[in-house]
Amino acid sequence: MADAQLPMGDDVKAVLLRTDESFRQLVSEHQALDERIHHLSRQSFPTSQEQIEEVALKKKKLAIKDRIASILRQMDGRRVATNGSR
């Protein structure tokens, strides 16, 4: 997609979800991790292994969230740079 066609604001995420398979996979993995974490956190008496898994999944989810945010910042920066050069 040409930078000049990038929409503003939250629309960038919507465009990436429609057009970028790797971005879509990151978002999907983030959602799957969120569901698993939610399942683990609802357990009244989680095992030690489940507690360890929950912590590991939270770290992985946060890393993915950071990657998603970084991609969105890059795309937004490109949009601003393109609009600013006009």
MOBEL-V165629 format. One record per residue. N is the residue number from 1. OMEGA is omega as a letter, one per 20 degrees, with the letter a starting at -180 (999 if undefined). Layout:
BEGIN
N;OMEGA + N;OMEGA
END
This chain:
BEGIN
1;r + 2;a + 3;a + 4;a + 5;a + 6;r + 7;a + 8;r + 9;a + 10;r + 11;r + 12;r + 13;a + 14;r + 15;r + 16;r + 17;r + 18;a + 19;a + 20;a + 21;a + 22;r + 23;r + 24;r + 25;r + 26;a + 27;r + 28;r + 29;r + 30;r + 31;r + 32;r + 33;r + 34;r + 35;a + 36;r + 37;r + 38;r + 39;a + 40;a + 41;r + 42;a + 43;a + 44;a + 45;a + 46;r + 47;r + 48;r + 49;r + 50;r + 51;r + 52;r + 53;a + 54;r + 55;a + 56;r + 57;r + 58;r + 59;r + 60;r + 61;r + 62;r + 63;r + 64;r + 65;r + 66;r + 67;r + 68;r + 69;r + 70;r + 71;a + 72;r + 73;r + 74;a + 75;r + 76;r + 77;r + 78;a + 79;a + 80;r + 81;a + 82;r + 83;a + 84;a + 85;a + 86;999
END
